[in-house]
Amino acid sequence: MPSTPPDLSLVVPVFDEEESLPRLVEEIRTALAPLALTWELLLVDDGSRDGSLAVMRELAAADPRLRLFAHRRNAGQTAALASGFRAARGGVIVTLDADLQNDPADIPRLLDRLAAGDCDCVSGVRQQRQDSWVRRLSSRIANAVRNRATGEAITDVGCSLKAYRREFLDHLPLFDGMHRFLPTLVRWNGARLCEIPVSHRPRRFGVAKYGIGNRLFRALADLGAVRWMRRRWIDPRNVAELPPASGAPPEQPGR
């Protein structure tokens, strides 16, 4: 592994996406090729039951910028993101799904928005959602309830395509299901949030991993935990280092 940390780390949870992975990696290379930055791609296999891990190994053998991680058993999307966040070395971290519904061509736009200097987390807002009406409806309801319960106004928290300054992810407590609240958690950590529109594409391979049962009802159940965390959150901005005392130290007795 190179000793110099890259500028950018991309974290991608993987669960049964063997058909999507080769195209995903190629699209990421194409999207980042014009940019004058170094990058690494962290693929985190979350206990896939298909050939995803074998495909990951084949892709990594051809490109040293790919780093592979594997959970011993399926632990969920938050756990996969947490594994990637811990291992990421870049000053900026981008997350996206492995199913090709997020378009890697949007990544430079997220980075440009982050570089403008007025925000620390850029969250994508999917345009013309390519999902069934059931998924769109459950997502809309869960998003509205989340915003009301947390005092947020995030348009599309379910969009996985996001860019963060890494310091706002460091030491962030993550529990199962907390990926749905990441913009809120980083804001509590002092981050400034902004949103930009991004593309959304139909799923070409595999099957959707979320439905109304584990998207709507699970998200609503997790709200109680988030509200509990909010009441007990320790604000990292509540401390300031004081400058050293001016002048020479006082004379000691007997000198």
C-alpha positions as CSV (number, residue, x, y, z in Angstrom):
1,M,0.0,0.0,0.0
2,P,1.4,3.5,-0.9
3,S,2.7,5.4,2.1
4,T,1.2,8.7,1.0
5,P,-2.6,8.8,1.7
6,P,-4.8,9.5,-1.4
7,D,-6.8,12.6,-1.8
8,L,-10.1,10.7,-2.1
9,S,-11.5,7.4,-0.7
10,L,-14.6,5.8,-2.2
11,V,-16.5,3.4,0.0
12,V,-18.9,1.0,-1.6
13,P,-20.8,-1.7,0.3
14,V,-21.3,-4.9,-1.7
15,F,-24.0,-7.5,-1.2
16,D,-24.7,-10.0,-4.1
17,E,-23.6,-7.6,-6.9
18,E,-21.2,-9.8,-8.9
19,E,-22.7,-8.7,-12.3
20,S,-22.6,-4.9,-11.5
21,L,-19.0,-4.7,-10.1
22,P,-16.9,-4.7,-13.3
23,R,-19.0,-2.0,-14.8
24,L,-19.0,0.0,-11.6
25,V,-15.2,0.0,-11.3
26,E,-14.8,1.0,-14.9
27,E,-17.3,3.8,-14.6
28,I,-15.5,5.1,-11.5
29,R,-12.1,5.0,-13.3
30,T,-13.7,7.0,-16.2
31,A,-15.3,9.5,-14.0
32,L,-12.1,10.2,-12.0
33,A,-9.6,10.1,-14.8
34,P,-9.8,13.8,-15.7
35,L,-9.3,14.9,-12.1
36,A,-5.9,15.8,-10.7
37,L,-6.2,13.8,-7.6
38,T,-5.2,10.4,-6.2
39,W,-7.9,7.9,-5.1
40,E,-8.6,4.5,-3.6
41,L,-11.7,2.4,-3.9
42,L,-12.7,0.4,-0.9
43,L,-15.1,-2.5,-1.7
44,V,-16.7,-4.0,1.4
45,D,-18.3,-7.3,0.8
46,D,-21.1,-7.8,3.4
47,G,-21.4,-11.6,3.3
48,S,-22.4,-12.0,-0.3
49,R,-23.8,-15.3,-1.3
50,D,-22.9,-15.1,-5.0
51,G,-19.6,-14.6,-6.7
52,S,-19.1,-11.0,-5.7
53,L,-16.0,-11.6,-3.6
54,A,-14.3,-13.6,-6.5
55,V,-15.1,-10.7,-8.9
56,M,-13.7,-8.2,-6.4
57,R,-10.4,-10.1,-6.2
58,E,-10.1,-10.3,-9.9
59,L,-10.7,-6.5,-10.3
60,A,-8.2,-5.7,-7.5
61,A,-5.5,-7.8,-9.1
62,A,-5.7,-5.5,-12.1
63,D,-5.8,-2.2,-10.2
64,P,-3.8,-1.6,-7.0
65,R,-6.1,1.4,-6.1
66,L,-8.8,-1.2,-5.1
67,R,-8.8,-2.3,-1.5
68,L,-11.0,-5.3,-0.5
69,F,-12.7,-6.0,2.8
70,A,-15.0,-8.9,3.7
71,H,-17.4,-9.4,6.5
72,R,-17.6,-12.9,7.9
73,R,-21.4,-12.7,7.8
74,N,-23.9,-10.3,6.5
75,A,-24.1,-7.3,9.0
76,G,-26.0,-4.7,7.0
77,Q,-25.2,-1.5,5.1
78,T,-24.2,0.6,8.1
79,A,-21.7,-2.0,9.2
80,A,-20.2,-2.1,5.7
81,L,-19.9,1.7,5.6
82,A,-18.4,1.7,9.1
83,S,-15.7,-0.8,8.0
84,G,-14.9,1.3,5.0
85,F,-14.8,4.6,7.0
86,R,-12.3,3.0,9.5
87,A,-10.0,1.9,6.7
88,A,-10.3,4.9,4.4
89,R,-7.2,7.1,4.2
90,G,-8.4,10.0,2.0
91,G,-9.2,13.5,3.2
92,V,-12.5,13.2,1.4
93,I,-14.8,10.2,1.5
94,V,-17.4,9.4,-1.1
95,T,-20.1,6.7,-0.7
96,L,-22.2,5.1,-3.4
97,D,-24.1,1.9,-4.0
98,A,-22.7,-1.0,-5.9
99,D,-25.9,-1.7,-7.9
100,L,-25.2,1.0,-10.6
101,Q,-28.3,3.0,-9.8
102,N,-25.9,5.8,-8.5
103,D,-24.0,7.3,-11.5
104,P,-20.2,7.6,-10.8
105,A,-20.2,10.5,-13.4
106,D,-21.8,12.6,-10.7
107,I,-18.8,12.2,-8.3
108,P,-16.8,15.2,-9.8
109,R,-19.8,17.4,-9.2
110,L,-20.0,16.4,-5.6
111,L,-16.3,17.1,-5.2
112,D,-16.7,20.5,-6.9
113,R,-19.5,21.4,-4.5
114,L,-17.4,20.3,-1.5
115,A,-14.4,22.3,-2.8
116,A,-16.5,25.5,-2.8
117,G,-15.8,25.7,0.9
118,D,-19.2,26.4,2.3
119,C,-20.2,22.8,3.3
120,D,-18.6,19.7,4.8
121,C,-21.1,17.1,3.5
122,V,-22.7,17.0,0.0
123,S,-25.8,14.8,-0.2
124,G,-27.2,13.8,-3.6
125,V,-30.9,14.2,-4.4
126,R,-32.0,11.6,-6.9
127,Q,-33.8,13.0,-9.9
128,Q,-36.5,11.0,-11.8
129,R,-36.3,8.0,-9.4
130,Q,-36.1,4.7,-11.3
131,D,-37.8,2.6,-8.7
132,S,-41.2,1.1,-8.2
133,W,-44.0,3.3,-6.8
134,V,-44.0,1.2,-3.6
135,R,-40.3,2.0,-3.0
136,R,-40.8,5.6,-3.9
137,L,-43.8,6.0,-1.6
138,S,-42.1,4.2,1.4
139,S,-39.0,6.3,0.9
140,R,-41.0,9.5,0.8
141,I,-42.9,8.7,4.0
142,A,-39.8,7.6,5.9
143,N,-37.9,10.7,4.8
144,A,-40.7,13.0,5.9
145,V,-41.0,11.3,9.3
146,R,-37.2,11.3,9.8
147,N,-37.0,15.0,9.0
148,R,-39.9,15.9,11.4
149,A,-38.4,13.8,14.2
150,T,-34.9,15.1,13.8
151,G,-35.6,18.7,12.9
152,E,-34.0,18.3,9.5
153,A,-34.9,19.4,6.0
154,I,-32.9,16.8,4.0
155,T,-34.6,16.1,0.6
156,D,-33.4,12.6,0.0
157,V,-31.5,11.0,2.9
158,G,-31.9,7.6,1.2
159,C,-29.5,8.6,-1.7
160,S,-26.3,6.8,-1.0
161,L,-24.2,9.1,-3.2
162,K,-22.6,11.5,-0.8
163,A,-19.3,13.2,-0.2
164,Y,-17.8,14.0,3.3
165,R,-14.8,15.7,4.7
166,R,-13.4,12.8,6.6
167,E,-12.9,14.6,10.0
168,F,-16.7,14.7,10.4
169,L,-16.9,10.9,10.1
170,D,-14.1,10.2,12.5
171,H,-15.2,8.8,15.8
172,L,-18.9,8.9,14.7
173,P,-20.9,6.3,16.6
174,L,-22.6,4.0,14.2
175,F,-25.1,1.3,14.9
176,D,-27.1,-1.0,12.7
177,G,-29.5,1.1,10.6
178,M,-27.7,4.4,11.2
179,H,-26.7,4.9,7.6
180,R,-30.2,6.3,7.1
181,F,-29.3,9.1,9.5
182,L,-25.7,9.9,8.4
183,P,-26.4,13.5,7.3
184,T,-28.0,14.2,10.6
185,L,-25.2,12.6,12.6
186,V,-22.5,14.5,10.8
187,R,-24.4,17.7,11.3
188,W,-24.4,17.0,15.0
189,N,-20.7,16.5,14.7
190,G,-20.4,20.1,13.4
191,A,-20.6,19.5,9.6
192,R,-22.3,22.0,7.3
193,L,-24.7,20.2,4.8
194,C,-25.7,21.0,1.3
195,E,-27.5,19.1,-1.5
196,I,-27.2,18.8,-5.2
197,P,-29.3,16.9,-7.8
198,V,-27.8,13.6,-9.1
199,S,-28.9,11.0,-11.6
200,H,-30.7,7.8,-10.8
201,R,-30.7,4.8,-13.0
202,P,-32.8,1.6,-13.2
203,R,-31.3,-1.5,-11.7
204,R,-29.8,-3.6,-14.5
205,F,-28.6,-6.7,-12.5
206,G,-29.6,-8.5,-9.4
207,V,-32.6,-7.6,-7.1
208,A,-33.3,-4.8,-4.8
209,K,-32.2,-5.3,-1.2
210,Y,-34.7,-3.0,0.4
211,G,-38.5,-3.0,0.4
212,I,-41.3,-1.5,2.4
213,G,-40.6,-3.9,5.3
214,N,-36.9,-3.1,5.8
215,R,-37.0,0.5,4.4
216,L,-40.1,2.1,5.9
217,F,-40.9,0.2,9.1
218,R,-37.2,-0.3,10.1
219,A,-36.4,3.3,9.5
220,L,-39.3,4.5,11.6
221,A,-38.3,2.1,14.4
222,D,-34.8,3.5,14.4
223,L,-36.1,7.0,15.0
224,G,-36.4,6.2,18.7
225,A,-32.7,5.4,19.0
226,V,-31.8,8.6,17.1
227,R,-33.9,10.8,19.3
228,W,-32.3,9.2,22.4
229,M,-28.9,9.9,20.9
230,R,-29.8,13.5,20.2
231,R,-30.7,14.1,23.8
232,R,-27.3,12.7,25.0
233,W,-25.1,13.9,22.2
234,I,-21.8,15.4,23.3
235,D,-21.2,18.4,21.0
236,P,-17.6,18.5,19.8
237,R,-17.8,22.2,19.2
238,N,-18.4,22.9,22.9
239,V,-14.6,23.2,23.6
240,A,-12.0,25.6,22.5
241,E,-8.2,25.3,23.1
242,L,-7.0,28.4,25.0
243,P,-3.9,30.2,23.9
244,P,-0.8,29.9,26.1
245,A,-0.5,32.4,28.9
246,S,1.5,35.5,27.8
247,G,4.6,36.7,29.5
248,A,7.3,34.9,31.4
249,P,6.4,32.4,34.1
250,P,6.3,33.8,37.6
251,E,9.4,33.7,39.7
252,Q,9.6,30.8,42.1
253,P,10.1,31.5,45.8
254,G,13.8,31.3,47.0
255,R,15.2,32.3,43.6
